[in-house]
Amino acid sequence: MDMKTTKQSKPATQTKSGPQSDRHLQAGNGLSKLGPQTRAIHGGEALRHGVNGPVATEIIRTSTFTFSSTEEMKEWAEGKNKAYIYTRYGNPTLSVAERKIAALEGAEAAVVAASGMAAISSSLLAVLKSGDELISTAQLYGGTYRLMRDVFPNMGITVHHVQPDLCGIEKLVSARTRALYVETPTNPTLRLVDIEKAAAFAKKHKLISLIDNTFATPVLQNPIALGYDIVVHSATKGLAGHSDILAGVSVGSAEWMDKVRHLIINLGGSMDPGAAFLLIRGVKTLGVRVQRQCENAMAVATFLEKHPKVEHVHYPGLKSHLDHELAKKQMRGFGSMLAFDMKGGLPAARRFCDRVRLFLMAASLGGVESLVILPIYSSHYNMSDEELKRAGVSPGTVRVSMGLEDKEDLIEDLKQALE
C-alpha cells in the first residue's frame, strides 16, 4: 500500500523544551507545518547554523551535573528550575530524543526509558494503584500480558480482557475501572482496534486511555490525534530500527509525562545517553525504512497467501484480513509485520524456521534485517492453550518482521524454506 495522507498525517504539536536546551524546532517556530519525515530529522534538535556546529547530536556521557551555587541547587530541589542533576533524572541527549518523538506523535511531551517494558510498566503504574481495575485487549505482546497476569495481581490491580473488536466491553466497566489499554496492530496476529471507538469509550467512562503503537510507529498512525491520552513504544523496534539498543518511550501530555518520569526515576528504568544517541539516529530514517518495509511485507504476504503449505496469513494489507477496511481507515500503510499459520502445525513451522537463510531466526522486530520467530517459543511462551487461543496464536504460527532486503530475494528464500 502506498503511504497515504490522512487527517492524522500532521498532528498539531506543542513540544516543550527540556532543561538547558538550545532553541530547537518546535511548534512555535514552524514544526507543526512540517511533514513527518522532516520532523523526524529536525524535530527537537538545536538549530545548528554557523561555523563549526556539529550536525549530529552530542552524547552527554556523564552520570552527574554541576551547580554554580547552593542557591541554584536549592531552587532545583524546590522545583523552581529545570537544571540537570543526574542522568537518571534527565540528560541533554535524552531530552533531544524525547522532544523528537513527541514531535512525531503530535504530543506535548515524551519520556524515554531503558526498554519498552520499562516505558509500558511505568506508564501503567503512573495511572493505576491498588484497588483499581484495568480493561485491556486480550491480544498483546507477551511481556505486557505477563506483567498484567503475574505482577499486577500482587499489587492489587485487577485486569479484564476484551477482544480487539471490543465486543462486550461495556460489561467490564465498574466503579473501580481506571484505564483502558490497547495494542493495535496486535502482536503477533495483526488484529486492529478501532482507535477512535476505543478512545470515545474511554472518554465516556472517564478512563485514562493508553495504547501501544510499536507495530504501527508514528509514521503510520498517531493515536493522540484520535483521542488517546498516553502512547507507548518499544523504541528498540521500529523507532531505533537497527537491532542494536534496548529503549522505550511514553508520549502524552506534559502532566502525564511528569508522572511517568517520576516512576521511571524511582524505579530506575532510565535510558543511557549512548542508547539515546542511537535512538535519535534511528528515528531520522524512520519514514524511509517504514515505507520500504511496508512494500516488502505486502509482497511477502501476497506470496504466502497463495502458497499451498500456508493455512492463513495475518496481514492487514490483504483483503482477506478481518480488519482490512479498518486498517485503510486509520493507518497510512499496513506495516512491516505479518504472521502466518503453517499447515501441519508446529512441526511444519519448526521445519520452515530451520530452513530459512536470508531471514534470521530471532526475536524483536523493526530492524533493517528480516526476521522470523515462533511466538510460542518467544513472546508467547509459558501460556496455556486457552491463553494462546484468546491471543489468536496457534503452535504453527510464524511471526515475520520485514527488513529492507530486496523483496525478490526474500520471496526466493521463502520458496526454498517451504519446499
N, C-alpha and C positions, 0 to 999 in steps of 0.2 A: 504493500500500500504506500502511495506517495505520502510524504509528510504534509499534513494539511493544516490550514489555519482555522481555528475556531475562536469562539469568544474568550477562551482561556489563553490564547497564544501570547498576549502581552499583558499580564495581570499588573494592576497598579501596585507599586512598591513604595514602602516607607522605611527602608533600611536605616538603622541607627548606627552611628559611628561608635567604634569601640574606644577604649581608653587610649589616650595619647595618639590618636590616628591622624594621619595626614589627610588633606582633602581628597576625597575619593568619589568615584562615580556613584551617585545615588539619585533618589527621586528629585531632589531639589535642583540638580543641575543636569537633568535630561535623561536619567537612566530609564524611567518608565516609558519613554518614547522609543527605546531601542529594542531590537529583536532579541530572542533568547540566546542565540549564539554570541551576539555581541556582549550581552550581559555576562555570559559565561566567561568570556575572555577578560573584560574590563571591569565588571561589577565588583565593588568592594575593595578595589586597589587604588593606591595613590596615583594621581595623575602625574606621570613621570616625564616631564619635558625639561630640556636644558642640557647642560654639559655634564657628562659622567654619571647620569642617572641609571641605575640598574633596571633592566627591563623585567627581570624575574623578581618575585617576592623574596625578601630576605628570610632566612631561617634564624630566628632569635633563639639560639640554643643556650638557654640559661634556666636554672631552676628558680632563681630568686632575683628581685629587682631592688634597686636602691631608692631611698628617700632623701630629699635635700634637707629635711629638718624634722624634728619630733612633732612640730605643729602639723606638717603635711601628713605624717603618719597618723596623728590623732584624727585629722579630718577624714582620712581613708577609713579608719575604724568606725567613725560616726556616719559613714555613708555620704560624706559631703564632697568627695572627689572620686574619680574613676581611675586612679592610678593602678598600675600593675604592681603586685606584691610578690606573687609566687605562681609559677606556671600551672599548678593545679587549679588556681582561681582564674587564670587567664593569661594570654600571651599575645603579642602583636601578630605573630604568624597565624595563630588560631583565629584571631579576630578577622583577618582577611578572609579566611575560609568561611567563617560564619556569615559575614556580610555578603560574600559572593553567592552562597547557596540560598540565603534569604532573598536576594535579588532574583534568583532563578525561580523560586517558588512564589514570589509575589507576597512576601511576608514582612512584618516589621523587624523580626529578629530571628536568629538561629543560635543553637549551641552545639558544638561538636563534641564528640565523645570517643573513647578508646575503641569502641566496637559498636556494631549495630545493636547488639543486645544491651549494651550499656545505655544507649540512647532510648531504646524501647522500654526497658525496665525503669529508668529514671523518669521518663515521661509519664508512664502509667502511675508510678508511685507519687509523682507530683500532684496527681489528680485524686488518687484513691487512698483511703485509710481503713483501718479495721472496722468491720461492720458494713462496709459499702458493698454494693453488687455491681458487676460489670457485665454488659452484654457484648459478646464478641462473635464474629463469624467463626464457624467451625473449621473452615479450611484456612489454615495458617501455616507459616513457616514453623517447622517442628520446634525450634528453640523457643519461640514465643508461646507455642501451645504448652510446652513443658513448664515454662515459667508460670503460666496460669493454672496448670494441673498440679504441679508438685510444690510450688513455692507459695503462691497466693493463699491457699487454704491455711497454711501455717501462720499467716499474717491476718487471718480473719476476713479475707476478701473472697467473696463468692462470685464465680464466673458462670454465666449461662451462655450456651452456644446456639447460634442460628445459622441456617444455610445462607449462601451468598445471595439468594433471591429474596431474603428477609421474610420469607413466609412464616407467619405466626409470631413475629417479633413483638407485637403488641401484648401478647400474653406473658412475655418475660419481664415486663416493667413492673416494679414495685416501688414503694416509698423509699427504699434504700438504694435504688438504682442510681448510680452516679455518672456513668460514662458508657459510650459506645465505641468499640474498637473494630475496625475492619481492615482487610488487606485486599487490594484489587490492582491488577490481576493477582489471583491467589497462587501460592506456592504449594505443590508443583503443577496443578492441573488447570491453571489459567482460567478459572471461573472469574466473572466480574460481578462487582457490587455496583448498583446504581448509586453513584456518589451523591447526586442531588437529592434523591429519595431518602438515603440514609441520613444526610445532613438535616433534611426537613424533619425527619422523625426525631432526631436528637434535639432540635430546637423546640419541637412541640412538647417534649417531655423534660425540657430544661436539663439535658445531659451534655456533658463535655464530649465532643467527638474527636477521635484520634484515628489516623489512617496510616498504614504502611504503604509508601509509594515507591518502594525499592524497584519492583519489576518495571514499572512504567517510566520512572525517572521524571524530573521536571520538564523534560523535552516533550513528553507525550501527554502529560496531564498535570494540572495544577489544582489540587483539591481545595486549597484555601479560597481560590476564586469561586468555588462551588459551595462554600459554606462550612468547611471543616475548621476546627479550632487548632489542632496540632497535627503536623505531618512528620513522620519519622522515616528515616532511611538507614539501611545498612550501606554506608558510604564505601565500604570495602568493595562493593559490587560496581554498578554502572558509573557512579559518580567519580570514583577514583580510576577505575577502568583498566588497570594493568596487573591485577592479581599480586600486588606487592606490599599492601598495607592492610591493617585492620582499622576500621573507622566507622563511626556512626554520627548521625546528626538529627536533631529535633528542630522543627521550624514552626513558628506561630507568632502570636502577639508578643510584644515586649513583656507584658505582665506574666504570661505563661512561661516564657523563656527564662525569666528571672527565677521562677520556681523550679524549673527543670535544672538550671545551672546550680542552684542550691543543692539539689540531690546529687548531681554529678560531682560537685566539690566534696560533699560529705561522704559519699560512697566510694570516692576515689577513681571514678571512671573517666578521668580526664585524658585528653589526647596529647600525644607527644608532638613537639614542634616539627620534627622531621616528617612525621606522618601528615601533618597539616600541609606542609610544603608539597608533598606528593599528591595530596588530595586537590590542592589548588591547581597544580599542573594537570591533573587528570580531568578536572571539570572543564578546562579550557578546550578540550577536544570532544566533549560530550555529545554535542549536536551531530557532528560528522560521524562519530562512531555509532551512535544510535541509528542513524539513517542507513548505514551500511549493514548493521546487524538486522534491522527490520527487513531489508531486501533479502538477506541470506535466509532468515527464518521463514519468510513466505515461500521461497524456492524449495527449501528442505521440507516444509510442512506439506506442500503440494505433491512433492515426490513421495513422501511417506504415506500419504493418504491413498495413493494408488497401488502401493506395494502389497502383494498377496500375503506376506507374513506379518503385516501390521493390522491389528484389530481395530484400533481407533487412534486418531491424532487429536491432541488438545492444543489448538492454536486459534486465537480469536479472529485471525485474518481469514480463516476458512468459513465458507458459508454454512458448513455443517456444524459449526460450533454453536452451542446453545446461546451464547451471548454475543454473537457476531454483530447484530444490529446495535446493541448497547455499546459495543466497542467503537463502532463507527460514529456513534453519537458523542461519546465523552472522551475519546482518545484521538490523538493526532497521528497515530500509527499503531500497529498491532504488537510491537515489541520484539525483543530479542530472545524471548524464552518460549519453549514449546515442550510438550511431553507426548509420549505415545505409549500405547499398550501393545505388547507383543502377543501374537497368537502363540500358544504354548506356555504362557505364564512365565514364572521365574526362571526355569531352566533356559528357555529361549532368550530371555532378557540378559541373562548372565553370558550366554554364548556370544550374543551381539556385542556386549560391552568388552568382552575379552578379545574380540577380533578387530575393533576399530584401530586405525593407525594415525590419521590426522587428528581426529577427535581425541582429546586427552580424557582419561577417566579420573575425574577429580571433583570435589565439592566446590562450592561457590559458583559465581556467575558474573556476567557483565564485563569480562575481560576481553582482550583482543584475540585470544585463542578460544576455539570451540571446545566445549566440554560435554561429557555425558556422565551420568551418575544414576544409581538405583536409589530412589528415595527410601525404600525400606531398610537400606544399609547406611543411610546418611541422615538427611533431615528428619525422616520419619521412623527412625529406629526406636525400639522399645515401646511400640504402640500395639495395642490389642487389635484383633481383627475388626472389632466394632469401631474402634477409633480410626483405623485405616479406611474403613468403608465410609465413615462420616466425612473423612478428609478427601474422599474420591480417589484414593491411592490403592492400586492393586499390586500384588507381588511382581507382576510383569510390567509395571510402569517404569519407563525410562525418561529421565528429565534431560533436556538438551539446552545448553547455553550457547547461543551463536556468537562466533567471533567475527573477525574481519577477513578471513581467508577468501579465496575465490570460490564462489558457490559451486562451480562445476567440479572442483577438486573435492569439496565436501560431499557432494552427491555421489561421486565415484567411490569415496571411502564408505559411504553408507551402503552402496550396492554390494561391495565385496564383503562387508561385515554381515549383511543379511543373507548372503548366499548359503 
